Amino acid sequence: MTAYTATVTVRLKHGVLDPEAETTQQALDRLGFELEDLRAADQFEVDLDAESADAASERASEMAERLLANPTIHDYEVVVAERED
């Protein structure tokens, strides 16, 4: 088994209202930052042991689908890196 860190980024799908991002974008606009769009995201780092990077990615994806994200309103991305202790 190899030690991996899977980073799962969860964000609302395009078209789903994102009040946190909207409020933040308005504040940035008032500060003089011009943006086309802003989206908020949650990021989870999961340390796990797996046979391969693909196996670690599959486990992290299953976690996202079962708990970390609501597939109806969220998209998610999984990035896996080997962990050096």
Salt bridges, closest charged atoms under 4 A:
ASP47 OD1 - ARG83 NH1 3.64
GLU62 OE2 - ARG66 NH1 3.17
ASP85 OD1 - ARG83 NE 3.25
